[in-house]
Amino acid sequence: MASVGPSAASTQPALPSGPAVFKTIPYAFILPEILCGTWVWILVAATSVSLPLLQGWVMYVSLTSCLISLLLLLSYLLGFHKNSENWKVLDSLYHGATAIMYMSAAVLQANATINSEFSTNGPLNYQLNSAASFFAFLTTFLYILHAFSIYYQ
């Protein structure tokens, strides 16, 4: 009689809980995503907004994704996932969708930066908008890395 190999569920790596979240590659990106996203909305909030519709979307995306990522990090730290495969799907879908939204926000923030270069508000707004654009693209890159690393895991 042929022996039965291990099931597909047992070959999947376990989802981390507690401090192991910070040592496991796809999940270790969550804290830098939160920190860089926080910098985006702080920097955009510090400028005098010349294009409220564009920078409103940047604020919405950065603040919402920061809060949801914080909730996701807390759920991993507290072990709410109970090693369910559905959490990997949820995590991958969330980070993929957020990467797309953050890319649109980063492009809009870069547009606001270009427009603020010649504004009458001075170089401070341009510098703040430039920093916000940098962190928006960095955060986009972190969300893309997280989504692809979960997908390929």
N, C-alpha and C positions, 0 to 999 in steps of 0.2 A: 504494500500500500504506500502511496506517495505521501510524503510529509507535507503538511501545510505550512507555508511560510508565514512570517509575521504579517499581521494585518496592516493596512495602510495607516490606520489611526495610531498604531504604536510606533511607526517610523517617523511621525511628525514630531518636531521638537516641541517641548513643552513651553507654554507661554510663561514668561517670567512674572514673579510676584515679589513684592517688597523691594529691597535695595538691588536685587538682581536686574531690575528694569534698567538701571543706569549702566549695567555692564553688557547688556545684550544689544547687538548692533541695530536692528530696526527700531527698537524701542528707546534706545539711548538718544535718538534724534528729537524726542518729544520735548525735553527740557530746553535745548537750544532753539527749537521752534517757538516755544513760549517766550523765551527771553528776547529773541530777535523781533518777534511780532509785537511784543510790548514796546520795544524801541520804536517800531514803526508808528504805532498810534500815539506815543508820547511826542515824537518829533513832529508829526502832522498836527497834533493838537497845539503845539507850541508856535506854529506859524500863524500869520494872519492869512486866512484862507481866501485866495482870490477866485478860485473856481470851486464853489461849494458842492456842485453835483459830482465832480470828479473826485475831489478829496473826501467827500462824504462816503463814496463807495469804498475808498481806501480805508477810512476809519471803520466802516461797517465790517469789512472783510477781516481786517487785522484784529479788531476787538472781539468779534464773534469767534474767529478761529482760535484766538488766544484762550478764551474762556472754555470752548469745547475741548481744546487740547489739554487744558488744565484738568478738566473733569475726566478725560481719558487717562491722563497720567495718574490721578488719584485712584481711579478704578483699577489700574494695574498695580499700583502700590498696595492697595488694600485687598487685592485678590478677588475682585468681583467676577472676573471672567471664568473662574473655575475650570480653566484649560479647555474651553469650548472652541471649536473650529469657527463658530459664528463670529467670534471676536476678531479673528484674523481677517475675515471677509469685511466686517464692519470697519476695522482699522484701515484696510487697504482702500475701500471705497471712500471713506472719509478723507484720507490723505490725498487720494487722487483728485477728488472733487475740489478740495481746498487748494491743491497745487494749481489747478486751472483758474480758480477764482483769484488766487494770489497773483498769478501771472497777469491777469487783467488789471488788478489793482496796482501792480508794480509799473506796468506800462502807463497807466493813467497818472501815477505819481511822478514818473519821469517826464511826462508831458507838463504837469504842473511845475516841475523844476525848471524846464526850459522856458515856460512862460514867466516864471518869477525872476529869471535872470535879468530881465530888462524892466522890472517893476520899479515903482517909486519907493517901495518899502525898504530898500537898501539891501546890502549883501547878506544880512543876517538871515532873511527868509530864504535866500538862495542856498546858503550853507545848510540850513535846517532841512530844506526840501531835498538837497543832494544827499544828505545823510539818510533821510527817510527813504529815498529811492534805493540807495545802496542796501539798506537793511530789508527793504521789500523784496529785492531780487535775491538776497541771501536767504531770506525766509522761504521764498518760492523754491529755491534750490534744495533746501532742507526737506520741504514737503515732498518734492519729487523724489529725492533719495529715499525717504521713508516709504513712499508708496511702491517704488520699484523693488526695494529690498524685501518688503513683505511679499510682493508678488512672486519674486524669484526664490523665496525661501521654501 
